[in-house]
Amino acid sequence: MTRIITILLAIVVAGGQIPRGYRGIVPLKSTREDVERLFGKPTDSEPEIYQFRDEIVTFGYAKYGCKPAPVVPGWPNPPLEGWNVPPDTVLVVRINLRKQVPLGSLGFDLTTFKKVRGDTDVGSHFQYVDEEAGLTIDLNGDGGTETVRGYIYEPEAKYKDLRCSE
């Protein structure tokens, strides 16, 4: 946990830059092969989940691009993935911290983020979202008690041209 905080603080202090992607894995740019080259095969029985000492990381990959998923009788039709990229391209990276960290201790400049309510069932769940950077900070609490639960890396806004047309 200390390692993660130190890395994030160094990035923020060094130039206020928001980290792009997770340990070099960037949505729409990296592939399953890149993930497995960097981290090996997943440590969990689920093919996209990696269990690390300080965090649990889930990678979401493209399967069908802009084509609809195959229809399975009796099952609802899955929504389009929304991105015109090859199969096994990383679409999203979700990091759940094993130990929550006070948001204020990370030194983030939140001026580019929009604060939104997270789960509607949990009154203390909020997120700071920066669509331009493709980063969401997942929080518990409000005001002075905000603690970071994790991060979500999604495609940066500059890649909107790769969105599937409706």
SEPA-494026 format. One record per residue (C-alpha): residue in one letter; x, y negated, z negated; residue number from 0. Coordinates in nm, 4 decimals. Each point is the difference from the previous one (the first is absolute). Example, Ala and Ser with C-alpha at 12.3 -4.5 7.8 and 13.67 -1.06 7.14 Angstrom:
# residues 2
<A <1.2300 0.4500 -0.7800> 0>
<S <0.1370 -0.3440 0.0660> 1>
# end
This chain:
# residues 166
<M <0.0000 0.0000 0.0000> 0>
<T <0.2812 -0.2369 -0.0857> 1>
<R <0.1543 0.0718 0.3407> 2>
<I <-0.3230 -0.0987 0.1800> 3>
<I <-0.0393 -0.3195 -0.2010> 4>
<T <0.3642 -0.0929 0.0576> 5>
<I <-0.0280 0.0530 0.3759> 6>
<L <-0.3208 -0.2017 0.0245> 7>
<L <0.1396 -0.2809 -0.2125> 8>
<A <0.3184 -0.0119 0.2067> 9>
<I <-0.2028 -0.0287 0.3192> 10>
<V <-0.2243 -0.2735 -0.1387> 11>
<V <0.2859 -0.1997 -0.1543> 12>
<A <0.2192 0.0369 0.3096> 13>
<G <-0.2374 -0.1938 0.2177> 14>
<G <-0.3561 0.0457 -0.1074> 15>
<Q <-0.0363 0.2634 0.2694> 16>
<I <-0.2747 0.2563 -0.0366> 17>
<P <0.1396 0.3511 0.0477> 18>
<R <-0.0936 0.1455 0.3394> 19>
<G <-0.1015 0.3580 -0.0404> 20>
<Y <0.1072 0.2551 -0.2562> 21>
<R <0.3697 0.0962 -0.0088> 22>
<G <0.0295 -0.0656 0.3725> 23>
<I <-0.3292 0.1659 0.0961> 24>
<V <-0.2126 -0.2601 0.1807> 25>
<P <-0.3611 0.0590 0.1138> 26>
<L <-0.0381 0.0241 0.3794> 27>
<K <0.3789 0.0177 0.0407> 28>
<S <0.0970 0.3136 -0.1935> 29>
<T <-0.1042 0.3596 0.0616> 30>
<R <-0.0498 0.3169 -0.2021> 31>
<E <0.3449 0.1042 0.1247> 32>
<D <0.1509 -0.3186 -0.1489> 33>
<V <-0.1723 0.0697 -0.3330> 34>
<E <0.1201 0.3612 -0.0120> 35>
<R <0.3520 -0.1000 0.1052> 36>
<L <0.0121 -0.2486 -0.2887> 37>
<F <-0.1867 0.1957 -0.2701> 38>
<G <-0.0046 0.3624 0.1178> 39>
<K <-0.3164 0.2050 0.0082> 40>
<P <-0.2775 -0.1135 -0.2370> 41>
<T <0.0314 0.1185 -0.3592> 42>
<D <-0.3748 0.0377 -0.0409> 43>
<S <-0.2323 0.2617 0.1454> 44>
<E <-0.1658 -0.2828 0.1953> 45>
<P <0.2043 -0.0710 0.3142> 46>
<E <0.0120 -0.3785 -0.0445> 47>
<I <0.0761 -0.0299 -0.3741> 48>
<Y <0.3454 -0.0406 -0.1512> 49>
<Q <0.0528 0.0208 -0.3770> 50>
<F <0.2913 -0.2138 -0.1160> 51>
<R <0.1163 -0.0714 -0.3540> 52>
<D <-0.1482 -0.3518 -0.0130> 53>
<E <-0.2757 0.0177 0.2587> 54>
<I <-0.2304 0.2134 0.2085> 55>
<V <0.0100 -0.0942 0.3681> 56>
<T <-0.2608 0.0914 0.2602> 57>
<F <0.0591 -0.0494 0.3709> 58>
<G <-0.2921 -0.0273 0.2421> 59>
<Y <0.0743 0.1024 0.3579> 60>
<A <-0.1745 -0.0513 0.3338> 61>
<K <-0.1604 0.3109 0.1425> 62>
<Y <-0.2078 -0.1061 0.2984> 63>
<G <0.0907 -0.3622 0.0769> 64>
<C <-0.2981 -0.1668 0.1665> 65>
<K <-0.1656 0.3296 0.0932> 66>
<P <-0.2835 0.1230 -0.2224> 67>
<A <0.0799 0.2924 -0.2278> 68>
<P <-0.1439 0.3376 0.1004> 69>
<V <-0.3595 0.0461 -0.1126> 70>
<V <-0.0536 0.2826 -0.2477> 71>
<P <-0.3603 0.1233 -0.0133> 72>
<G <-0.1582 -0.0786 -0.3365> 73>
<W <0.2637 -0.2593 -0.0940> 74>
<P <-0.0337 -0.3760 0.0365> 75>
<N <0.1870 -0.1595 0.2873> 76>
<P <0.3220 -0.1521 -0.1336> 77>
<P <0.0610 -0.3659 0.0838> 78>
<L <0.2561 -0.1002 0.2594> 79>
<E <0.3473 -0.0432 -0.1476> 80>
<G <0.0158 -0.3398 0.1595> 81>
<W <0.3576 -0.0054 0.1332> 82>
<N <0.1279 0.0709 0.3491> 83>
<V <0.3127 0.1879 -0.1054> 84>
<P <0.1259 0.3552 0.0540> 85>
<P <-0.0912 0.2814 -0.2414> 86>
<D <0.2151 0.0204 -0.3137> 87>
<T <0.0651 -0.3753 -0.0049> 88>
<V <-0.0180 -0.1386 -0.3552> 89>
<L <-0.3189 -0.2069 -0.0451> 90>
<V <0.0109 -0.0652 -0.3740> 91>
<V <0.2233 0.0597 -0.3018> 92>
<R <-0.1604 0.0089 -0.3458> 93>
<I <0.2233 -0.0184 -0.3075> 94>
<N <-0.1462 0.0786 -0.3418> 95>
<L <0.2341 -0.0915 -0.2834> 96>
<R <0.0232 0.2535 -0.2804> 97>
<K <0.0462 -0.2876 -0.2458> 98>
<Q <-0.1772 -0.3305 0.0599> 99>
<V <0.2111 -0.3166 0.0027> 100>
<P <-0.1072 -0.3544 -0.0970> 101>
<L <-0.0560 -0.1964 0.3213> 102>
<G <0.1711 -0.3092 -0.1428> 103>
<S <0.3232 0.1930 -0.0553> 104>
<L <0.0427 0.0609 0.3745> 105>
<G <0.0264 -0.3660 0.1006> 106>
<F <-0.2256 0.0260 0.3064> 107>
<D <-0.0994 -0.3267 0.1671> 108>
<L <-0.3713 0.0683 0.0367> 109>
<T <-0.0794 -0.3099 0.2084> 110>
<T <-0.0394 0.2104 0.3172> 111>
<F <-0.2210 0.2569 -0.1739> 112>
<K <-0.3769 0.0022 -0.0350> 113>
<K <-0.1373 0.1471 -0.3241> 114>
<V <-0.2876 0.2440 0.0563> 115>
<R <-0.1944 0.2380 -0.2202> 116>
<G <0.1133 0.3611 0.0265> 117>
<D <-0.2344 0.2830 -0.1012> 118>
<T <-0.3399 -0.1476 -0.0654> 119>
<D <-0.0541 0.2577 -0.2756> 120>
<V <0.2986 -0.1277 -0.1990> 121>
<G <-0.0327 -0.3633 -0.1075> 122>
<S <0.3710 -0.0389 -0.0690> 123>
<H <0.1246 0.1298 0.3376> 124>
<F <0.1319 -0.2712 0.2337> 125>
<Q <0.2315 -0.0192 0.2947> 126>
<Y <0.2209 -0.2711 0.1444> 127>
<V <-0.0074 0.0364 0.3792> 128>
<D <0.2356 -0.1587 0.2544> 129>
<E <-0.1355 0.1060 0.3397> 130>
<E <0.2793 -0.1751 0.1893> 131>
<A <0.2619 0.2096 -0.1806> 132>
<G <-0.2155 0.3140 -0.0210> 133>
<L <0.0498 0.0248 -0.3779> 134>
<T <-0.2550 0.0544 -0.2747> 135>
<I <0.0931 -0.0107 -0.3679> 136>
<D <-0.2410 0.2198 -0.1967> 137>
<L <-0.0747 -0.1282 -0.3527> 138>
<N <-0.1717 0.0689 -0.3272> 139>
<G <-0.1171 -0.2951 -0.2043> 140>
<D <-0.0708 -0.3617 0.0707> 141>
<G <0.1799 -0.3181 -0.0938> 142>
<G <0.2904 0.0416 -0.2421> 143>
<T <-0.0362 0.3768 -0.0351> 144>
<E <0.0491 0.1000 0.3643> 145>
<T <0.2058 0.3168 0.0392> 146>
<V <0.1093 0.1521 0.3299> 147>
<R <-0.1371 0.3496 0.0627> 148>
<G <0.1597 0.0323 0.3410> 149>
<Y <0.0410 -0.1321 0.3520> 150>
<I <-0.1559 0.0636 0.3377> 151>
<Y <0.1930 -0.0644 0.3200> 152>
<E <-0.2114 -0.0333 0.3136> 153>
<P <0.0715 -0.1394 0.3477> 154>
<E <0.1023 -0.3653 0.0078> 155>
<A <-0.2464 -0.2411 0.1627> 156>
<K <0.2399 -0.0569 0.2918> 157>
<Y <-0.0828 0.3513 0.1259> 158>
<K <-0.3707 -0.0716 0.0517> 159>
<D <0.0500 0.0595 0.3754> 160>
<L <0.0472 0.3694 -0.0839> 161>
<R <-0.3542 0.0210 -0.1423> 162>
<C <-0.2362 0.2215 0.1959> 163>
<S <-0.2711 -0.1890 0.1835> 164>
<E <-0.3488 0.0571 -0.1315> 165>
# end
